[in-house]
Amino acid sequence: MKNLSTSIVGRIILGLALAMLSAGLVVLAFPPFNLWFLVWFSFVPFLLAQHRILPPKLSAVASAVFNGLWLWGYLGPVFGGSGLFMEYLPIFGAVLALLTDGTLRRFHAQTGYRWFVWQGIAAWMGFEMIRLFIPFAGTWGFIAYTLHTQPWLIQPASIFGIFGVSALIVLVNYALGLAAIKFFDARWTLDADAPVVASPLARRWLVVAGATLVVWVALSLALFPAPSGPTVRVATIQPETSLITLANQGEDARLAELHARMVEQTREAAAQGAEFIVWPEAAFLYDPQEQDPLGLTELARETGAYLVIGYIVVTDEGLRNEATVISPEGEFLGVFGKDHPVTFAGETSITRGTYPVYETPLGVLGTIICYDLDFTDTARNLARQGAQLIAVPSNDWPGIADKHYTHVVFRAIENRIAMVKSDSGYDSAIIDPYGRVIALAVFPEGGEATLVADVPLGSGDSIAVRLGDWVGWLSLAGMVFFIFGEKWLVKRTEAV
């Protein structure tokens, strides 16, 4: 083992470079780059910087730089220039990491790194669980979303939920990180009093991570059958730009033009055999059960299709952001109120909290709306009532066009439900209960699309439907244990 005589400045520069490298790898693993394989080792450089390269008193800087930069790279295109406080989330993430990770290096050194992987999983997953409780956060940026293009690999989400997929990624990263620290210890030392990682411990965690990954892949392939069973021909109606934006800007003529075109798109989809046709969120500013200038009930009768229509009604108490289903007989089957309004943009949803499903000859139908995709509970509440096919009217913006539909992939697998996302201008998708993207239209600059495809009905009978976010809750409990049990673990190690 060679004693490196590296200056403090040199160590800081190298440590920061490694933390930035990790952040870059994570960003590249997410959309729009989708270099998903990078996520399996993206944490390793920052872990090496945190636990070996940077001076001990500055070790938390690696975590701060890593978390701040990958959040900036991921969220920057989403909120940059919006003027919303969401622009500053990467700074908050960096500061939080700086404050909470200051004692980690000392803790792991004092406990012989035996808790290194466990604590890493609990901390990362615990924070993901906490974010699920925050109205403006949800599952945005969950590390599992990097794997949305690989349905063959993520089927166990139907058992462990999205938290299970994230936990697997973190397990592999921390096992590799521990091995990298051991590799460094065998060759160099920067701090004479730094304890080294024991070879058996590093090897054991590599074996555990490798075996877990092999079992996971085998399970995923076993849960990933070829398409079979009854199908429904569905369609999405995507206008070329946001309808609610046009309404708010008073562009009534342009809005009327797009409405007329959407009626034609609906007829075109029905002519191709579509039986379940979804319009976007906030297609107009009135309740179609009270007024119907577009003739939607007659359109349903004419096309013989179930029409899902999203709309907004402005009241003195707040917004009614709702979706209704019109039967082929022209009857309104019920109303769903958006469960998770976009609070950071000032949105309200005064009819939230009910989860109707509709038994029809096609199957059991349900609806959620846009931001509901970013939380795990809303689709699950419908699945527990027997929903097999869920419509998702949405009204996205350019910055999330290449990201938002990826959330539908996981909601579909978690709940074993087919999902049909129809957006107002940017990203529409048809996804089967196994997360396969059957049809997709993504236009960051806006564009019209009519997607028509056959999709298998779901079953809604997954373990994740019954147990919910159980892996997330276990992780949160683990995070609390390490926060309050750190001193006890150190004393227990010293007593052995």
C-alpha positions in Angstrom: 0.0 0.0 0.0 1.5 3.3 -1.1 1.3 6.5 0.9 0.2 9.2 -1.5 1.6 12.7 -0.7 -1.3 14.6 -2.3 -2.0 18.2 -1.4 -5.3 19.2 0.2 -6.1 21.2 -2.9 -5.4 18.3 -5.1 -7.6 16.0 -3.1 -10.4 18.6 -3.2 -10.1 19.0 -6.9 -10.1 15.2 -7.5 -12.9 14.6 -5.1 -15.1 17.2 -6.7 -14.3 15.9 -10.2 -15.4 12.4 -9.1 -18.6 13.7 -7.5 -19.4 15.6 -10.7 -18.7 12.5 -12.7 -21.3 10.5 -10.7 -23.8 13.3 -11.2 -23.3 13.3 -14.9 -23.7 9.5 -15.1 -27.0 9.7 -13.3 -28.3 12.4 -15.6 -27.3 10.5 -18.7 -29.2 7.4 -17.3 -32.4 9.4 -17.2 -34.5 10.6 -20.2 -33.9 12.1 -22.7 -30.5 10.3 -22.9 -31.8 6.9 -21.6 -28.3 5.4 -21.1 -29.9 3.2 -18.5 -26.9 0.9 -18.0 -24.9 3.8 -16.4 -27.2 3.8 -13.4 -25.7 0.5 -12.1 -22.4 2.1 -11.3 -23.0 5.8 -11.3 -22.7 6.3 -7.5 -19.2 4.7 -7.3 -17.1 7.8 -8.1 -18.9 9.9 -5.6 -18.7 7.2 -2.9 -14.9 6.9 -3.5 -14.6 10.7 -3.2 -16.7 10.9 0.0 -14.9 8.1 1.8 -11.4 8.3 0.6 -10.4 11.2 -1.7 -11.7 14.3 0.0 -10.2 15.3 3.4 -12.4 13.7 6.2 -13.8 17.1 7.3 -15.0 17.8 3.8 -16.4 14.4 3.0 -20.0 15.6 2.9 -19.1 18.0 0.1 -19.0 15.0 -2.3 -22.5 14.1 -1.4 -23.7 17.7 -1.7 -22.1 18.2 -5.2 -23.4 14.8 -6.4 -27.0 15.4 -5.2 -27.1 19.0 -6.2 -25.7 18.5 -9.7 -27.8 15.4 -10.7 -30.9 17.1 -9.5 -30.0 20.2 -11.5 -29.3 18.1 -14.6 -32.6 16.3 -14.2 -34.9 19.1 -13.0 -33.2 22.0 -14.8 -34.9 21.4 -18.1 -38.2 20.8 -16.3 -38.4 24.0 -14.2 -35.6 26.2 -15.6 -36.8 29.8 -16.2 -40.2 29.1 -14.8 -39.8 31.5 -11.9 -41.2 28.9 -9.5 -39.4 28.0 -6.3 -39.0 24.5 -7.8 -36.0 25.9 -9.6 -34.1 25.9 -6.3 -34.8 22.2 -5.4 -31.2 21.2 -6.5 -29.8 23.7 -4.1 -32.0 22.4 -1.3 -30.9 18.9 -2.1 -27.2 19.9 -2.0 -27.6 21.7 1.3 -29.6 18.8 2.8 -26.9 16.3 1.8 -24.2 18.6 3.2 -26.0 18.8 6.6 -26.9 15.2 6.9 -23.9 13.3 5.6 -21.2 15.1 7.7 -20.8 12.2 10.1 -21.1 9.3 7.6 -17.4 8.8 6.9 -16.6 8.7 10.6 -19.5 6.3 11.3 -18.5 3.8 8.7 -14.8 4.0 9.7 -15.8 3.4 13.4 -18.0 0.4 12.5 -15.6 -1.3 10.0 -17.9 -0.5 7.1 -20.2 -3.4 8.0 -23.2 -1.1 7.7 -22.0 0.7 4.6 -24.4 -0.9 2.1 -27.4 -1.2 4.5 -27.1 2.5 5.5 -26.8 3.6 1.9 -29.9 1.7 0.9 -31.9 3.0 3.9 -30.9 6.6 3.4 -31.5 6.8 -0.3 -34.8 4.9 -0.2 -35.9 6.6 3.0 -35.6 10.0 1.3 -37.5 8.7 -1.7 -40.3 7.6 0.6 -40.3 11.0 2.3 -40.6 12.7 -1.1 -43.7 10.7 -1.8 -45.4 12.6 1.1 -44.5 16.0 -0.4 -47.3 17.4 -2.7 -44.9 19.1 -5.1 -42.4 16.2 -5.2 -44.0 12.8 -5.6 -41.9 10.2 -7.4 -40.1 12.7 -9.7 -36.5 11.8 -10.0 -36.8 8.3 -8.5 -33.8 6.4 -9.6 -35.9 3.5 -10.9 -37.3 5.6 -13.7 -33.9 5.2 -15.5 -35.0 1.6 -16.3 -38.4 2.5 -17.9 -37.2 1.3 -21.4 -36.4 -2.2 -20.0 -39.7 -3.9 -19.1 -38.0 -7.3 -19.0 -36.0 -6.1 -16.0 -38.6 -4.3 -13.9 -41.4 -6.7 -13.6 -40.8 -7.3 -9.8 -42.2 -3.8 -9.3 -45.5 -5.7 -9.3 -44.3 -7.2 -6.0 -41.9 -4.7 -4.5 -43.2 -1.5 -6.1 -41.0 1.2 -7.6 -39.1 1.3 -4.3 -37.9 -2.2 -4.8 -36.4 -1.4 -8.2 -34.7 1.7 -6.7 -33.4 -0.5 -3.8 -31.8 -2.9 -6.2 -30.0 -0.1 -8.1 -28.7 1.3 -4.8 -27.6 -2.1 -3.5 -25.5 -2.7 -6.6 -24.0 0.8 -6.5 -23.1 0.6 -2.8 -21.6 -2.9 -3.2 -19.5 -1.7 -6.1 -18.6 1.4 -4.1 -17.4 -0.7 -1.2 -15.3 -2.8 -3.6 -13.9 0.4 -5.1 -12.9 1.7 -1.6 -11.3 -1.7 -0.9 -9.4 -1.6 -4.2 -8.1 1.9 -3.3 -7.1 0.8 0.2 -5.0 -2.1 -1.2 -2.9 0.3 -3.2 -2.9 3.8 -1.7 -3.5 5.6 1.5 -4.2 9.3 1.9 -4.9 9.4 5.7 -2.5 7.3 7.8 -5.1 6.6 10.5 -7.9 5.6 8.1 -9.1 2.0 8.6 -9.2 -0.2 5.6 -12.2 -2.2 4.3 -11.8 -5.9 5.0 -11.5 -8.0 1.9 -14.1 -10.6 3.1 -16.6 -7.9 3.7 -16.2 -6.3 0.2 -16.3 -9.8 -1.5 -19.4 -10.7 0.5 -21.3 -7.7 -0.6 -20.3 -8.2 -4.2 -21.6 -11.8 -4.0 -24.9 -10.6 -2.3 -25.4 -7.9 -4.9 -24.6 -10.2 -7.8 -26.8 -13.0 -6.5 -29.7 -10.6 -5.9 -29.4 -9.2 -9.4 -29.4 -12.7 -10.9 -32.5 -13.8 -8.9 -34.2 -10.5 -9.7 -33.6 -10.9 -13.5 -34.9 -14.5 -13.3 -38.0 -13.4 -11.4 -38.6 -10.5 -13.8 -38.4 -12.8 -16.9 -40.8 -15.3 -15.2 -43.3 -12.4 -14.6 -42.9 -11.1 -18.1 -45.2 -13.2 -20.4 -45.8 -12.8 -24.1 -48.9 -10.7 -24.9 -52.1 -12.8 -24.5 -55.7 -12.5 -23.3 -58.5 -10.2 -24.3 -57.6 -6.8 -25.7 -59.3 -3.5 -26.2 -58.6 -1.1 -29.0 -57.9 2.3 -27.4 -57.0 5.7 -28.7 -55.5 9.0 -27.5 -56.5 12.4 -28.9 -53.6 14.8 -28.6 -54.1 18.4 -30.0 -51.1 20.3 -31.1 -50.9 22.6 -28.1 -52.3 23.1 -24.6 -56.0 23.8 -24.7 -56.1 25.4 -21.2 -53.3 27.7 -22.2 -55.2 28.9 -25.2 -58.3 29.4 -23.0 -56.4 31.4 -20.4 -55.0 33.6 -23.2 -58.4 34.3 -24.6 -57.6 32.7 -28.0 -61.1 31.5 -28.5 -60.9 31.1 -32.3 -57.8 28.9 -32.1 -59.4 26.9 -29.3 -62.6 26.3 -31.3 -60.4 25.2 -34.3 -58.6 22.7 -32.1 -61.8 21.4 -30.6 -63.3 20.8 -34.1 -60.1 19.0 -35.0 -60.3 16.8 -31.9 -63.8 15.8 -32.8 -62.5 14.7 -36.2 -59.6 12.9 -34.6 -62.1 11.0 -32.5 -64.0 10.0 -35.5 -60.8 8.9 -37.2 -59.8 6.8 -34.2 -63.3 5.2 -34.1 -63.1 4.4 -37.8 -59.9 2.4 -36.9 -61.9 0.4 -34.4 -61.1 2.4 -31.2 -63.6 1.6 -28.5 -62.0 3.6 -25.6 -61.0 7.1 -26.6 -59.2 9.5 -24.2 -59.1 13.3 -24.5 -56.6 15.4 -22.6 -56.9 17.1 -19.2 -58.6 20.5 -19.2 -60.0 20.2 -22.7 -62.5 23.0 -21.8 -63.7 25.2 -19.0 -67.2 23.9 -18.3 -68.9 20.7 -17.1 -70.0 18.7 -20.1 -72.9 17.3 -18.0 -74.3 20.8 -17.8 -73.5 22.1 -21.3 -72.4 20.2 -24.4 -71.6 22.7 -27.2 -69.2 20.1 -28.8 -71.9 17.5 -29.0 -69.8 14.9 -27.1 -72.8 12.8 -26.0 -73.8 12.5 -29.7 -70.2 11.9 -30.6 -70.1 8.9 -28.3 -73.3 7.5 -29.8 -72.0 8.1 -33.3 -68.7 6.4 -32.7 -69.9 3.7 -30.4 -67.0 4.3 -28.2 -66.4 5.2 -24.5 -65.1 8.8 -24.4 -63.0 10.0 -21.5 -63.1 13.8 -21.3 -61.0 16.0 -19.0 -62.3 19.4 -18.1 -62.0 22.2 -15.5 -64.7 24.2 -13.8 -63.7 27.4 -11.9 -65.8 27.9 -8.7 -65.5 30.3 -5.8 -64.2 27.5 -3.6 -61.5 26.5 -6.1 -61.0 24.4 -9.3 -62.9 21.3 -10.2 -60.3 19.5 -12.2 -62.3 16.4 -13.3 -62.6 13.6 -15.9 -65.8 11.9 -16.9 -66.6 8.9 -19.0 -69.4 9.0 -21.6 -70.8 5.6 -22.7 -71.6 4.7 -26.3 -75.2 5.3 -25.3 -74.4 8.9 -24.5 -74.7 8.5 -20.7 -72.2 10.0 -18.2 -70.9 7.1 -16.1 -69.4 9.2 -13.3 -66.8 11.8 -12.3 -63.2 11.6 -11.0 -61.7 14.6 -9.3 -57.9 15.0 -9.7 -56.3 13.4 -6.6 -53.0 15.3 -6.7 -53.3 18.9 -7.9 -50.1 20.7 -8.9 -49.9 22.8 -5.7 -46.6 24.5 -6.6 -48.4 26.1 -9.6 -51.4 27.1 -7.4 -53.8 24.4 -8.6 -56.6 23.1 -6.4 -59.0 20.2 -6.9 -62.0 20.5 -4.6 -63.6 17.2 -5.7 -60.6 15.0 -5.0 -60.6 11.9 -2.9 -63.1 9.6 -4.7 -62.0 6.8 -6.9 -64.9 5.6 -9.1 -64.6 2.7 -11.5 -67.1 1.7 -14.2 -68.1 -1.8 -15.1 -68.6 -2.0 -18.8 -68.7 -4.6 -21.6 -65.1 -3.6 -22.3 -63.9 -4.3 -18.8 -63.7 -2.2 -15.6 -62.6 1.3 -16.5 -61.2 4.1 -14.4 -59.5 7.5 -14.7 -56.8 9.5 -13.1 -55.5 12.9 -14.1 -51.9 14.0 -15.0 -50.0 14.7 -11.7 -51.8 11.6 -10.2 -49.2 9.6 -12.2 -46.4 10.9 -10.1 -47.7 9.3 -6.9 -48.2 5.6 -6.3 -51.5 5.7 -4.4 -54.1 6.9 -6.9 -53.8 4.2 -9.5 -53.6 1.7 -6.7 -56.8 2.9 -5.2 -58.5 2.2 -8.5 -56.8 -1.2 -8.9 -58.1 -2.2 -5.5 -61.6 -1.7 -6.8 -61.1 -3.8 -9.8 -60.0 -1.4 -12.5 -58.4 -3.1 -15.6 -57.9 -0.1 -17.9 -57.1 3.4 -16.7 -57.4 6.6 -18.7 -54.9 9.4 -17.9 -55.9 12.8 -19.3 -52.9 15.1 -18.9 -51.7 18.6 -19.6 -47.9 18.6 -19.6 -45.4 21.2 -20.7 -42.4 21.0 -23.0 -39.9 20.4 -20.1 -41.5 17.1 -19.1 -42.5 15.7 -22.4 -39.7 13.2 -22.5 -40.1 12.3 -18.8 -43.7 12.1 -17.7 -44.9 9.1 -19.7 -42.1 7.1 -18.1 -44.1 7.2 -14.8 -47.0 5.5 -16.5 -44.7 2.5 -17.2 -44.3 1.9 -13.4 -47.9 2.6 -12.5 -48.9 0.0 -15.0 -46.5 -2.7 -13.8 -47.2 -1.9 -10.1 -50.9 -2.4 -10.5 -51.0 -4.7 -13.5 -53.3 -2.3 -15.3 -53.3 -1.1 -18.9 -53.0 2.7 -19.1 -53.8 5.3 -21.8 -52.2 8.7 -21.4 -53.6 11.5 -23.6 -51.8 14.8 -23.4 -52.6 18.3 -24.5 -49.8 18.7 -27.0 -46.6 17.0 -25.8 -46.6 13.3 -24.7 -49.3 10.6 -25.2 -48.7 6.9 -24.6 -50.5 3.6 -24.6 -48.9 1.1 -22.1 -49.9 -2.5 -21.3 -50.0 -4.0 -17.8 -46.4 -5.2 -18.2 -45.0 -1.7 -18.9 -44.6 -2.3 -22.6 -45.0 1.0 -24.5 -47.5 0.0 -27.3 -47.7 3.4 -28.8 -46.0 6.7 -28.0 -46.0 10.3 -29.3 -43.5 12.7 -27.7 -43.2 16.2 -29.1 -41.3 18.6 -26.8 -42.1 21.4 -29.1 -45.8 20.5 -29.3 -47.7 18.5 -32.0 -50.9 16.7 -32.9 -51.1 13.0 -32.5 -53.8 10.3 -32.7 -52.6 7.0 -31.2 -54.6 3.8 -31.8 -53.6 0.4 -30.5 -54.8 -2.8 -29.0 -53.9 -3.2 -25.4 -54.5 -6.2 -23.1 -56.7 -5.6 -20.1 -55.0 -5.7 -16.7 -55.9 -7.8 -13.7 -55.1 -5.4 -10.8 -54.1 -8.4 -8.7 -50.5 -7.7 -8.0 -48.8 -8.0 -4.5 -48.0 -4.3 -4.8 -51.7 -3.5 -5.0 -52.4 -5.4 -1.8 -49.3 -4.3 0.2 -48.7 -0.8 -1.2 -45.3 0.9 -0.7 -44.1 -1.7 1.8 -40.5 -1.5 0.7 -40.6 2.3 1.0 -41.9 2.0 4.5 -39.2 -0.5 5.5 -36.6 1.8 4.1 -37.9 4.8 6.0 -37.8 2.7 9.2 -34.2 1.8 8.3 -33.3 5.4 7.8 -34.8 6.4 11.2 -32.9 3.5 12.8 -29.5 4.7 11.4 -30.2 8.3 12.4 -31.0 7.5 16.0 -29.0 4.4 16.4 -25.7 5.6 15.0 -24.0 6.0 18.5 -25.4 2.6 19.7 -24.0 0.9 16.6 -20.6 2.5 17.2 -20.5 1.4 20.8 -21.6 -2.1 19.9 -18.8 -2.4 17.4 -16.2 -1.1 19.9 -17.4 -3.6 22.5 -16.9 -6.6 20.1 
